[in-house]
Amino acid sequence: MDYQVGRIGRVIVAKFNNGDEILNSLVDMARKENVKAAVVYLVGGMQKGKIVVGPKKDELPPKPIWCHFKESHEVFGVGTIFRQDGEPKIHFHGAFGKKDNVKVGCLRENAETFLVLEAIIIEIEGINAVRELDHATGLSLLKLLPTS
């Protein structure tokens, strides 16, 4: 295990309106605000989402099991923002539910807000980290870099 110790920087609160794209909007906001490392919390409604709910088999590289949402779902989850090739990259896991059907997964492709979605972004300062493509898994994984 590798780790670094940082501190809380800015806190950004965002309200997404019905139909707003979620991941692209978070990336745009992180780019505009020059966020290099952060935790992001989401709570609200989502529609037209696409998540990964696990690998088909426990092997590398993993072949994802995709779950598509075509109607509204409640969502709550947490993610991180780190840079990959200089651009913000979101890694978000959440619980997505409609009636008695709840799925937990990784939001990989863009989704739209249903009614309203709130985002709280807590910037982390003093961390030297990026995302890099890991060829064994085919995933963009967190890499801690030496601190200066």
C-alpha positions as CSV (number, residue, x, y, z in Angstrom):
1,M,0.0,0.0,0.0
2,D,1.2,3.5,-0.8
3,Y,-0.2,6.6,0.8
4,Q,0.2,10.4,1.2
5,V,-1.3,12.8,3.6
6,G,-3.0,16.0,2.4
7,R,-5.4,18.6,3.7
8,I,-8.8,19.9,2.7
9,G,-8.8,22.8,0.2
10,R,-11.8,24.4,-1.3
11,V,-15.3,23.0,-1.1
12,I,-17.5,23.3,-4.2
13,V,-21.2,22.9,-4.1
14,A,-23.1,22.4,-7.3
15,K,-26.7,21.9,-8.2
16,F,-27.5,20.0,-11.4
17,N,-30.9,20.6,-13.1
18,N,-33.1,18.2,-15.0
19,G,-31.4,16.9,-18.1
20,D,-27.9,18.2,-17.1
21,E,-25.1,15.7,-18.0
22,I,-23.3,14.6,-14.9
23,L,-19.8,13.3,-15.6
24,N,-19.0,15.8,-18.4
25,S,-20.3,18.6,-16.2
26,L,-18.1,17.5,-13.3
27,V,-15.0,17.3,-15.6
28,D,-15.8,20.7,-17.0
29,M,-16.1,22.2,-13.5
30,A,-12.9,20.5,-12.3
31,R,-11.1,21.8,-15.3
32,K,-12.4,25.4,-14.9
33,E,-11.6,25.4,-11.2
34,N,-8.2,23.7,-11.7
35,V,-9.1,20.8,-9.3
36,K,-6.2,18.3,-9.3
37,A,-7.3,16.0,-6.5
38,A,-10.7,15.8,-4.8
39,V,-13.5,13.7,-3.3
40,V,-16.9,14.1,-4.9
41,Y,-20.3,13.2,-3.3
42,L,-23.5,13.0,-5.4
43,V,-27.0,12.8,-4.1
44,G,-30.3,13.1,-6.1
45,G,-31.8,11.8,-9.3
46,M,-30.3,10.3,-12.4
47,Q,-31.7,9.0,-15.7
48,K,-30.2,7.4,-18.8
49,G,-27.2,6.1,-16.9
50,K,-24.8,3.3,-17.7
51,I,-22.9,1.6,-14.8
52,V,-20.6,-1.4,-14.4
53,V,-21.9,-3.8,-11.8
54,G,-18.8,-6.1,-11.6
55,P,-16.6,-8.2,-13.8
56,K,-18.1,-11.3,-15.6
57,K,-15.2,-13.4,-14.1
58,D,-12.5,-12.7,-11.6
59,E,-9.8,-12.4,-14.1
60,L,-7.5,-9.8,-15.7
61,P,-8.3,-7.9,-17.6
62,P,-11.8,-7.8,-16.3
63,K,-14.7,-7.9,-18.7
64,P,-17.4,-5.6,-17.3
65,I,-21.0,-6.4,-16.7
66,W,-22.9,-3.3,-17.9
67,C,-26.3,-2.1,-16.5
68,H,-28.2,0.5,-18.5
69,F,-30.8,2.8,-17.0
70,K,-33.4,4.3,-19.3
71,E,-35.6,5.8,-16.6
72,S,-35.2,7.8,-13.4
73,H,-33.3,6.4,-10.4
74,E,-32.3,7.7,-7.1
75,V,-28.5,8.0,-6.7
76,F,-26.1,8.4,-3.8
77,G,-22.4,7.8,-4.0
78,V,-18.8,8.9,-3.7
79,G,-16.0,9.3,-6.1
80,T,-12.6,10.8,-6.7
81,I,-11.2,13.3,-9.2
82,F,-7.5,13.0,-10.2
83,R,-5.8,14.1,-13.4
84,Q,-5.1,11.7,-16.3
85,D,-2.9,13.2,-19.1
86,G,-3.5,16.6,-17.6
87,E,-7.3,16.3,-17.7
88,P,-9.7,15.6,-14.7
89,K,-10.8,12.0,-14.6
90,I,-13.8,10.9,-12.4
91,H,-14.0,7.6,-10.6
92,F,-17.5,7.3,-9.1
93,H,-19.2,4.4,-7.3
94,G,-22.8,4.7,-6.1
95,A,-26.1,3.1,-5.3
96,F,-28.7,3.5,-8.0
97,G,-32.3,2.6,-7.1
98,K,-35.8,2.5,-8.4
99,K,-38.7,1.0,-6.3
100,D,-37.3,-2.2,-4.8
101,N,-34.5,-2.6,-7.4
102,V,-31.2,-1.2,-6.2
103,K,-27.8,-1.7,-7.9
104,V,-24.4,-0.7,-6.8
105,G,-21.8,0.1,-9.4
106,C,-19.3,2.3,-11.1
107,L,-20.7,5.1,-13.3
108,R,-18.6,4.8,-16.4
109,E,-20.5,6.7,-19.1
110,N,-22.4,9.9,-18.9
111,A,-25.8,10.1,-17.3
112,E,-28.4,12.8,-17.1
113,T,-29.8,14.4,-14.0
114,F,-33.5,13.6,-13.2
115,L,-35.1,16.6,-11.5
116,V,-32.2,17.6,-9.3
117,L,-28.7,16.3,-8.3
118,E,-26.4,17.8,-5.8
119,A,-22.6,17.5,-5.9
120,I,-20.2,18.4,-3.1
121,I,-16.6,18.5,-4.2
122,I,-13.9,18.6,-1.5
123,E,-10.5,19.5,-2.9
124,I,-7.5,17.7,-1.5
125,E,-4.3,19.7,-1.3
126,G,-0.8,18.4,-0.8
127,I,-1.3,15.2,-2.7
128,N,0.8,14.3,-5.7
129,A,-1.3,11.8,-7.7
130,V,-2.5,11.0,-11.2
131,R,-4.5,8.4,-13.0
132,E,-2.6,6.2,-15.4
133,L,-3.8,3.4,-17.7
134,D,-2.9,0.1,-16.3
135,H,-2.3,-2.3,-19.1
136,A,-2.9,-5.5,-17.0
137,T,-6.4,-4.4,-16.1
138,G,-7.3,-1.9,-18.9
139,L,-8.4,0.6,-16.2
140,S,-7.2,4.1,-15.3
141,L,-5.8,3.5,-11.8
142,L,-4.6,5.9,-9.2
143,K,-0.8,6.4,-9.0
144,L,0.8,8.2,-6.2
145,L,3.9,10.2,-7.3
146,P,6.9,11.2,-5.2
147,T,6.2,14.4,-3.2
148,S,8.6,17.3,-3.5
